[in-house]
Amino acid sequence: MKKIMFATLLLATASIGVARAEEGQNCTQASKDRWLSEDGIKEKAKAAGLEVRRVKVEGSCYEVYAVDKKGKKVETLFNPETGAVVGNESE
């Protein structure tokens, strides 16, 4: 339960991050050989309560297109090295 509440809070407070990433935000300095795999990022997104539709690389971030628990479409940015949420935006 605490994990769900934490993930929800984290996603809610990180909404500004997507706009920054689209403006060239740097999610990591790590080389791509140190990045998590797309499957690893999908697992992180799933643990955050998202139903993943698509994953793509956006600059130095993973951008995950998903549906949240309320059925809203969301775009969430993840640090590709740590899997931490960097930001999100929803419709």
MOPAC internal coordinates of N, CA, C and O (Angstrom, degrees):
PM7 1SCF
backbone

  N    0.0000 0     0.00 0     0.00 0    0    0    0
  C    1.4439 1     0.00 0     0.00 0    1    0    0
  C    1.5309 1   110.84 1     0.00 0    2    1    0
  O    1.2310 1   121.05 1   137.75 1    3    2    1
  N    1.3543 1   115.60 1   -42.25 1    3    2    1
  C    1.4592 1   118.95 1   179.63 1    5    3    2
  C    1.5196 1   110.91 1   -64.01 1    6    5    3
  O    1.2310 1   120.40 1   144.08 1    7    6    5
  N    1.3410 1   116.83 1   -35.92 1    7    6    5
  C    1.4621 1   120.41 1   179.20 1    9    7    6
  C    1.5262 1   110.79 1   -63.53 1   10    9    7
  O    1.2310 1   120.46 1   138.68 1   11   10    9
  N    1.3148 1   116.72 1   -41.32 1   11   10    9
  C    1.4648 1   121.05 1  -179.86 1   13   11   10
  C    1.5248 1   109.85 1   -65.71 1   14   13   11
  O    1.2310 1   120.64 1   135.20 1   15   14   13
  N    1.3250 1   116.39 1   -44.80 1   15   14   13
  C    1.4584 1   119.82 1   179.50 1   17   15   14
  C    1.5272 1   110.52 1   -63.39 1   18   17   15
  O    1.2310 1   120.42 1   137.92 1   19   18   17
  N    1.3324 1   116.81 1   -42.08 1   19   18   17
  C    1.4588 1   120.70 1   179.17 1   21   19   18
  C    1.5198 1   110.89 1   -63.45 1   22   21   19
  O    1.2310 1   120.46 1   134.40 1   23   22   21
  N    1.3270 1   116.73 1   -45.60 1   23   22   21
  C    1.4681 1   120.66 1  -179.86 1   25   23   22
  C    1.5235 1   110.74 1   -62.13 1   26   25   23
  O    1.2310 1   120.33 1   137.88 1   27   26   25
  N    1.3170 1   116.97 1   -42.12 1   27   26   25
  C    1.4644 1   120.76 1   179.00 1   29   27   26
  C    1.5228 1   110.47 1   -63.52 1   30   29   27
  O    1.2310 1   120.57 1   134.74 1   31   30   29
  N    1.3162 1   116.51 1   -45.26 1   31   30   29
  C    1.4609 1   120.61 1   178.60 1   33   31   30
  C    1.5201 1   110.94 1   -63.00 1   34   33   31
  O    1.2310 1   120.63 1   136.75 1   35   34   33
  N    1.3136 1   116.39 1   -43.25 1   35   34   33
  C    1.4568 1   120.87 1   179.51 1   37   35   34
  C    1.5174 1   111.33 1   -61.56 1   38   37   35
  O    1.2310 1   120.26 1   134.27 1   39   38   37
  N    1.3197 1   117.11 1   -45.73 1   39   38   37
  C    1.4650 1   120.54 1   178.82 1   41   39   38
  C    1.5253 1   111.46 1   -64.85 1   42   41   39
  O    1.2310 1   120.49 1   141.21 1   43   42   41
  N    1.3120 1   116.68 1   -38.79 1   43   42   41
  C    1.4657 1   120.08 1  -178.41 1   45   43   42
  C    1.5230 1   111.85 1   -68.11 1   46   45   43
  O    1.2310 1   120.35 1   142.38 1   47   46   45
  N    1.3307 1   116.94 1   -37.62 1   47   46   45
  C    1.4649 1   119.76 1  -176.98 1   49   47   46
  C    1.5123 1   113.26 1   -84.19 1   50   49   47
  O    1.2310 1   119.72 1   169.36 1   51   50   49
  N    1.3102 1   118.13 1   -10.64 1   51   50   49
  C    1.4590 1   121.08 1  -176.54 1   53   51   50
  C    1.5207 1   113.42 1   -98.61 1   54   53   51
  O    1.2310 1   119.69 1  -168.27 1   55   54   53
  N    1.3057 1   118.21 1    11.73 1   55   54   53
  C    1.4668 1   120.82 1  -172.98 1   57   55   54
  C    1.5186 1   113.86 1   -62.17 1   58   57   55
  O    1.2310 1   119.60 1   155.06 1   59   58   57
  N    1.2944 1   118.37 1   -24.94 1   59   58   57
  C    1.4639 1   121.00 1   180.00 1   61   59   58
  C    1.5241 1   110.59 1   -71.22 1   62   61   59
  O    1.2310 1   119.99 1   155.09 1   63   62   61
  N    1.3074 1   117.62 1   -24.91 1   63   62   61
  C    1.4563 1   121.83 1  -174.74 1   65   63   62
  C    1.5080 1   115.44 1   -60.64 1   66   65   63
  O    1.2310 1   119.23 1   144.75 1   67   66   65
  N    1.3164 1   119.08 1   -35.25 1   67   66   65
  C    1.4620 1   121.03 1  -178.40 1   69   67   66
  C    1.5146 1   110.26 1   -63.02 1   70   69   67
  O    1.2310 1   120.19 1   135.20 1   71   70   69
  N    1.2998 1   117.24 1   -44.80 1   71   70   69
  C    1.4650 1   119.77 1   179.15 1   73   71   70
  C    1.5171 1   110.44 1   -60.77 1   74   73   71
  O    1.2310 1   120.03 1   140.08 1   75   74   73
  N    1.3187 1   117.54 1   -39.92 1   75   74   73
  C    1.4592 1   120.51 1   178.22 1   77   75   74
  C    1.5189 1   110.97 1   -65.89 1   78   77   75
  O    1.2310 1   119.85 1   139.84 1   79   78   77
  N    1.3209 1   117.89 1   -40.16 1   79   78   77
  C    1.4629 1   120.79 1  -179.52 1   81   79   78
  C    1.5093 1   110.62 1   -65.03 1   82   81   79
  O    1.2310 1   120.95 1   141.32 1   83   82   81
  N    1.3273 1   115.80 1   -38.68 1   83   82   81
  C    1.4488 1   119.14 1   179.16 1   85   83   82
  C    1.5237 1   111.11 1   -68.47 1   86   85   83
  O    1.2310 1   120.79 1   160.82 1   87   86   85
  N    1.3277 1   116.10 1   -19.18 1   87   86   85
  C    1.4563 1   120.84 1   176.11 1   89   87   86
  C    1.5216 1   110.32 1   -93.47 1   90   89   87
  O    1.2310 1   119.79 1  -167.44 1   91   90   89
  N    1.3119 1   118.01 1    12.56 1   91   90   89
  C    1.4524 1   121.64 1   176.76 1   93   91   90
  C    1.5154 1   114.42 1   100.24 1   94   93   91
  O    1.2310 1   119.35 1  -155.98 1   95   94   93
  N    1.3307 1   118.85 1    24.02 1   95   94   93
  C    1.4543 1   121.29 1   178.37 1   97   95   94
  C    1.5187 1   109.60 1   -59.23 1   98   97   95
  O    1.2310 1   121.21 1   -37.51 1   99   98   97
  N    1.2874 1   115.29 1   142.49 1   99   98   97
  C    1.4511 1   121.86 1   178.90 1  101   99   98
  C    1.5266 1   108.32 1  -101.62 1  102  101   99
  O    1.2310 1   120.16 1   -69.65 1  103  102  101
  N    1.3268 1   117.30 1   110.35 1  103  102  101
  C    1.4615 1   121.01 1  -178.98 1  105  103  102
  C    1.5191 1   112.43 1   -78.94 1  106  105  103
  O    1.2310 1   120.30 1   150.95 1  107  106  105
  N    1.3286 1   117.03 1   -29.05 1  107  106  105
  C    1.4593 1   120.68 1  -178.82 1  109  107  106
  C    1.5190 1   110.47 1  -157.96 1  110  109  107
  O    1.2310 1   121.47 1   -24.69 1  111  110  109
  N    1.3048 1   114.79 1   155.31 1  111  110  109
  C    1.4634 1   121.87 1   173.03 1  113  111  110
  C    1.5303 1   110.35 1  -100.03 1  114  113  111
  O    1.2310 1   120.62 1   173.62 1  115  114  113
  N    1.3279 1   116.41 1    -6.38 1  115  114  113
  C    1.4645 1   121.62 1  -175.62 1  117  115  114
  C    1.5232 1   111.41 1   -65.74 1  118  117  115
  O    1.2310 1   121.06 1   -34.58 1  119  118  117
  N    1.3214 1   115.59 1   145.42 1  119  118  117
  C    1.4631 1   120.11 1   175.91 1  121  119  118
  C    1.5231 1   108.99 1   -70.64 1  122  121  119
  O    1.2310 1   120.83 1   -24.36 1  123  122  121
  N    1.3208 1   116.03 1   155.64 1  123  122  121
  C    1.4743 1   120.50 1  -174.25 1  125  123  122
  C    1.5264 1   113.12 1   -61.15 1  126  125  123
  O    1.2310 1   119.65 1   156.77 1  127  126  125
  N    1.3206 1   118.27 1   -23.23 1  127  126  125
  C    1.4648 1   119.14 1   178.53 1  129  127  126
  C    1.5314 1   111.65 1   -70.87 1  130  129  127
  O    1.2310 1   119.76 1   168.07 1  131  130  129
  N    1.3231 1   118.07 1   -11.93 1  131  130  129
  C    1.4653 1   122.33 1   176.98 1  133  131  130
  C    1.5240 1   112.28 1   -99.83 1  134  133  131
  O    1.2310 1   120.17 1   176.80 1  135  134  133
  N    1.3304 1   117.28 1    -3.20 1  135  134  133
  C    1.4615 1   121.53 1  -179.45 1  137  135  134
  C    1.5240 1   110.84 1   -72.81 1  138  137  135
  O    1.2310 1   121.08 1   -27.76 1  139  138  137
  N    1.3175 1   115.54 1   152.24 1  139  138  137
  C    1.4590 1   120.96 1   169.68 1  141  139  138
  C    1.5277 1   108.22 1   -68.02 1  142  141  139
  O    1.2310 1   120.77 1   -25.63 1  143  142  141
  N    1.3043 1   116.14 1   154.37 1  143  142  141
  C    1.4646 1   120.12 1   176.13 1  145  143  142
  C    1.5290 1   109.23 1   -72.09 1  146  145  143
  O    1.2310 1   120.83 1   -13.92 1  147  146  145
  N    1.3298 1   116.02 1   166.08 1  147  146  145
  C    1.4728 1   119.15 1   175.40 1  149  147  146
  C    1.5213 1   110.25 1   -59.54 1  150  149  147
  O    1.2310 1   120.29 1   141.74 1  151  150  149
  N    1.3354 1   117.06 1   -38.26 1  151  150  149
  C    1.4653 1   119.88 1   177.98 1  153  151  150
  C    1.5281 1   110.93 1   -63.35 1  154  153  151
  O    1.2310 1   120.53 1   142.88 1  155  154  153
  N    1.3367 1   116.59 1   -37.12 1  155  154  153
  C    1.4650 1   120.64 1   177.07 1  157  155  154
  C    1.5192 1   111.67 1   -63.33 1  158  157  155
  O    1.2310 1   120.73 1   138.42 1  159  158  157
  N    1.3298 1   116.20 1   -41.58 1  159  158  157
  C    1.4682 1   120.73 1   178.00 1  161  159  158
  C    1.5255 1   110.19 1   -67.75 1  162  161  159
  O    1.2310 1   120.17 1   141.50 1  163  162  161
  N    1.3331 1   117.27 1   -38.50 1  163  162  161
  C    1.4673 1   120.01 1   176.64 1  165  163  162
  C    1.5241 1   110.55 1   -59.55 1  166  165  163
  O    1.2310 1   120.18 1   140.32 1  167  166  165
  N    1.3290 1   117.26 1   -39.68 1  167  166  165
  C    1.4649 1   121.03 1   178.81 1  169  167  166
  C    1.5277 1   110.99 1   -65.60 1  170  169  167
  O    1.2310 1   120.42 1   139.38 1  171  170  169
  N    1.3346 1   116.80 1   -40.62 1  171  170  169
  C    1.4699 1   120.81 1   177.33 1  173  171  170
  C    1.5306 1   110.15 1   -62.56 1  174  173  171
  O    1.2310 1   120.60 1   136.94 1  175  174  173
  N    1.3338 1   116.45 1   -43.06 1  175  174  173
  C    1.4631 1   120.93 1   179.41 1  177  175  174
  C    1.5269 1   110.63 1   -64.61 1  178  177  175
  O    1.2310 1   120.93 1   137.69 1  179  178  177
  N    1.3150 1   115.83 1   -42.31 1  179  178  177
  C    1.4631 1   120.74 1   178.86 1  181  179  178
  C    1.5317 1   110.20 1   -62.01 1  182  181  179
  O    1.2310 1   120.58 1   139.11 1  183  182  181
  N    1.3292 1   116.50 1   -40.89 1  183  182  181
  C    1.4658 1   120.98 1   178.43 1  185  183  182
  C    1.5267 1   111.38 1   -65.26 1  186  185  183
  O    1.2310 1   120.52 1   153.97 1  187  186  185
  N    1.3337 1   116.61 1   -26.03 1  187  186  185
  C    1.4685 1   121.32 1   177.61 1  189  187  186
  C    1.5265 1   111.63 1   -85.64 1  190  189  187
  O    1.2310 1   120.29 1  -174.99 1  191  190  189
  N    1.3350 1   117.05 1     5.01 1  191  190  189
  C    1.4618 1   120.55 1   176.24 1  193  191  190
  C    1.5108 1   114.98 1    89.02 1  194  193  191
  O    1.2310 1   120.24 1  -160.24 1  195  194  193
  N    1.3307 1   117.15 1    19.76 1  195  194  193
  C    1.4624 1   120.59 1  -178.97 1  197  195  194
  C    1.5208 1   111.39 1  -104.46 1  198  197  195
  O    1.2310 1   121.10 1   -34.90 1  199  198  197
  N    1.3208 1   115.51 1   145.10 1  199  198  197
  C    1.4638 1   122.37 1   173.68 1  201  199  198
  C    1.5319 1   106.10 1  -101.26 1  202  201  199
  O    1.2310 1   120.90 1   -75.85 1  203  202  201
  N    1.3226 1   115.89 1   104.15 1  203  202  201
  C    1.4653 1   122.30 1  -171.10 1  205  203  202
  C    1.5241 1   111.83 1   -72.60 1  206  205  203
  O    1.2310 1   121.36 1   -47.05 1  207  206  205
  N    1.3185 1   115.01 1   132.95 1  207  206  205
  C    1.4654 1   122.58 1   175.32 1  209  207  206
  C    1.5263 1   111.24 1  -106.11 1  210  209  207
  O    1.2310 1   120.61 1   141.02 1  211  210  209
  N    1.3541 1   116.45 1   -38.98 1  211  210  209
  C    1.4619 1   120.36 1  -175.91 1  213  211  210
  C    1.5285 1   109.27 1  -158.29 1  214  213  211
  O    1.2310 1   120.87 1   -33.13 1  215  214  213
  N    1.3346 1   115.94 1   146.87 1  215  214  213
  C    1.4601 1   122.05 1   175.32 1  217  215  214
  C    1.5164 1   107.72 1  -127.13 1  218  217  215
  O    1.2310 1   120.68 1   -45.20 1  219  218  217
  N    1.3417 1   116.30 1   134.80 1  219  218  217
  C    1.4592 1   119.24 1   174.83 1  221  219  218
  C    1.5224 1   108.99 1  -144.26 1  222  221  219
  O    1.2310 1   121.25 1   -17.70 1  223  222  221
  N    1.3234 1   115.22 1   162.30 1  223  222  221
  C    1.4558 1   121.12 1   176.76 1  225  223  222
  C    1.5234 1   107.98 1   -90.23 1  226  225  223
  O    1.2310 1   120.84 1   -51.14 1  227  226  225
  N    1.3216 1   116.00 1   128.86 1  227  226  225
  C    1.4640 1   122.51 1   177.61 1  229  227  226
  C    1.5266 1   106.42 1  -126.09 1  230  229  227
  O    1.2310 1   120.48 1   -78.27 1  231  230  229
  N    1.3285 1   116.68 1   101.73 1  231  230  229
  C    1.4602 1   120.71 1  -175.47 1  233  231  230
  C    1.5161 1   109.77 1    64.92 1  234  233  231
  O    1.2310 1   120.69 1    59.11 1  235  234  233
  N    1.3303 1   116.29 1  -120.89 1  235  234  233
  C    1.4651 1   120.14 1   177.14 1  237  235  234
  C    1.5294 1   110.76 1  -107.61 1  238  237  235
  O    1.2310 1   120.61 1  -150.82 1  239  238  237
  N    1.3304 1   116.44 1    29.18 1  239  238  237
  C    1.4660 1   122.66 1   179.77 1  241  239  238
  C    1.5299 1   109.91 1  -126.21 1  242  241  239
  O    1.2310 1   121.31 1   -24.16 1  243  242  241
  N    1.3219 1   115.09 1   155.84 1  243  242  241
  C    1.4587 1   120.00 1   164.70 1  245  243  242
  C    1.5203 1   106.25 1   -91.54 1  246  245  243
  O    1.2310 1   120.16 1   -48.71 1  247  246  245
  N    1.3223 1   117.30 1   131.29 1  247  246  245
  C    1.4583 1   122.08 1   175.44 1  249  247  246
  C    1.5215 1   107.26 1  -109.56 1  250  249  247
  O    1.2310 1   121.00 1   -58.03 1  251  250  249
  N    1.3176 1   115.70 1   121.97 1  251  250  249
  C    1.4612 1   121.87 1  -177.08 1  253  251  250
  C    1.5207 1   108.79 1  -110.39 1  254  253  251
  O    1.2310 1   121.07 1   -56.69 1  255  254  253
  N    1.3191 1   115.55 1   123.31 1  255  254  253
  C    1.4641 1   122.27 1   174.11 1  257  255  254
  C    1.5218 1   105.60 1   -95.41 1  258  257  255
  O    1.2310 1   120.73 1   -55.29 1  259  258  257
  N    1.3271 1   116.21 1   124.71 1  259  258  257
  C    1.4590 1   119.64 1  -173.09 1  261  259  258
  C    1.5221 1   110.64 1  -152.32 1  262  261  259
  O    1.2310 1   121.74 1    -1.24 1  263  262  261
  N    1.3261 1   114.28 1   178.76 1  263  262  261
  C    1.4607 1   122.95 1   174.47 1  265  263  262
  C    1.5235 1   106.31 1  -119.99 1  266  265  263
  O    1.2310 1   120.71 1   -49.18 1  267  266  265
  N    1.3445 1   116.26 1   130.82 1  267  266  265
  C    1.4563 1   118.99 1   179.86 1  269  267  266
  C    1.5274 1   110.63 1   -84.18 1  270  269  267
  O    1.2310 1   120.81 1     1.31 1  271  270  269
  N    1.3203 1   116.05 1  -178.69 1  271  270  269
  C    1.4655 1   121.08 1  -176.76 1  273  271  270
  C    1.5212 1   113.45 1   -64.98 1  274  273  271
  O    1.2310 1   120.36 1   160.21 1  275  274  273
  N    1.3262 1   116.92 1   -19.79 1  275  274  273
  C    1.4630 1   121.00 1   178.65 1  277  275  274
  C    1.5179 1   111.79 1   -90.86 1  278  277  275
  O    1.2310 1   120.57 1  -178.64 1  279  278  277
  N    1.3352 1   116.52 1     1.36 1  279  278  277
  C    1.4572 1   120.66 1   179.18 1  281  279  278
  C    1.5195 1   114.41 1    86.07 1  282  281  279
  O    1.2310 1   120.25 1  -171.82 1  283  282  281
  N    1.3312 1   117.13 1     8.18 1  283  282  281
  C    1.4643 1   120.85 1   179.44 1  285  283  282
  C    1.5234 1   110.56 1   -87.93 1  286  285  283
  O    1.2310 1   121.10 1   -38.14 1  287  286  285
  N    1.3350 1   115.50 1   141.86 1  287  286  285
  C    1.4578 1   120.52 1   174.99 1  289  287  286
  C    1.5238 1   108.39 1   -73.65 1  290  289  287
  O    1.2310 1   120.75 1   -45.25 1  291  290  289
  N    1.3233 1   116.17 1   134.75 1  291  290  289
  C    1.4636 1   121.30 1   179.29 1  293  291  290
  C    1.5212 1   110.25 1  -133.76 1  294  293  291
  O    1.2310 1   121.27 1   -28.70 1  295  294  293
  N    1.3124 1   115.17 1   151.30 1  295  294  293
  C    1.4570 1   122.83 1   170.80 1  297  295  294
  C    1.5220 1   105.21 1  -116.88 1  298  297  295
  O    1.2310 1   120.61 1   -60.87 1  299  298  297
  N    1.3160 1   116.44 1   119.13 1  299  298  297
  C    1.4552 1   120.73 1  -176.72 1  301  299  298
  C    1.5147 1   109.51 1  -121.77 1  302  301  299
  O    1.2310 1   120.80 1   -45.57 1  303  302  301
  N    1.3299 1   116.07 1   134.43 1  303  302  301
  C    1.4561 1   121.77 1   177.72 1  305  303  302
  C    1.5181 1   109.60 1   -98.46 1  306  305  303
  O    1.2310 1   121.33 1   -43.64 1  307  306  305
  N    1.3266 1   115.07 1   136.36 1  307  306  305
  C    1.4542 1   121.60 1   179.06 1  309  307  306
  C    1.5189 1   110.36 1  -122.85 1  310  309  307
  O    1.2310 1   121.03 1   -37.17 1  311  310  309
  N    1.3304 1   115.64 1   142.83 1  311  310  309
  C    1.4508 1   120.63 1   170.04 1  313  311  310
  C    1.5230 1   106.02 1   -68.61 1  314  313  311
  O    1.2310 1   119.22 1   -57.92 1  315  314  313
  N    1.3302 1   119.10 1   122.08 1  315  314  313
  C    1.4569 1   120.87 1  -173.54 1  317  315  314
  C    1.5244 1   114.40 1   -72.63 1  318  317  315
  O    1.2310 1   120.19 1   164.37 1  319  318  317
  N    1.3138 1   117.24 1   -15.63 1  319  318  317
  C    1.4623 1   120.18 1   179.31 1  321  319  318
  C    1.5223 1   111.61 1   -88.47 1  322  321  319
  O    1.2310 1   120.53 1   138.10 1  323  322  321
  N    1.3367 1   116.60 1   -41.90 1  323  322  321
  C    1.4623 1   120.94 1  -175.35 1  325  323  322
  C    1.5241 1   113.81 1  -102.82 1  326  325  323
  O    1.2310 1   120.42 1   158.30 1  327  326  325
  N    1.3294 1   116.81 1   -21.70 1  327  326  325
  C    1.4535 1   120.52 1  -175.90 1  329  327  326
  C    1.5192 1   113.07 1    81.20 1  330  329  327
  O    1.2310 1   120.22 1  -172.07 1  331  330  329
  N    1.3276 1   117.18 1     7.93 1  331  330  329
  C    1.4665 1   120.97 1   179.27 1  333  331  330
  C    1.5255 1   110.25 1   -74.05 1  334  333  331
  O    1.2310 1   120.99 1   -35.30 1  335  334  333
  N    1.3252 1   115.72 1   144.70 1  335  334  333
  C    1.4625 1   120.88 1   176.36 1  337  335  334
  C    1.5232 1   108.50 1   -71.57 1  338  337  335
  O    1.2310 1   121.01 1   -49.41 1  339  338  337
  N    1.3297 1   115.68 1   130.59 1  339  338  337
  C    1.4599 1   122.01 1   179.16 1  341  339  338
  C    1.5264 1   110.10 1  -101.17 1  342  341  339
  O    1.2310 1   120.23 1   146.06 1  343  342  341
  N    1.3193 1   117.16 1   -33.94 1  343  342  341
  C    1.4568 1   120.77 1   179.55 1  345  343  342
  C    1.5092 1   110.86 1  -179.26 1  346  345  343
  O    1.2310 1   120.96 1    -9.91 1  347  346  345
  N    1.3286 1   115.77 1   170.09 1  347  346  345
  C    1.4650 1   119.68 1   177.18 1  349  347  346
  C    1.5145 1   110.47 1  -156.89 1  350  349  347
  O    1.2310 1   121.68 1   -15.98 1  351  350  349
  N    1.2976 1   114.39 1   164.02 1  351  350  349
  C    1.4634 1   120.83 1   170.53 1  353  351  350
  C    1.5145 1   107.33 1  -146.93 1  354  353  351
  O    1.2310 1   121.03 1   -32.95 1  355  354  353
  N    1.3294 1   115.63 1   147.05 1  355  354  353
  C    1.4615 1   119.64 1  -179.44 1  357  355  354
  C    1.5123 1   109.69 1  -128.40 1  358  357  355
  O    1.2310 1   121.48 1   -17.96 1  359  358  357
  N    1.3339 1   114.76 1   162.04 1  359  358  357
  C    1.4716 1   120.82 1   178.55 1  361  359  358
  C    1.5024 1   109.84 1   -85.77 1  362  361  359
  O    1.2310 1   120.10 1   180.00 1  363  362  361

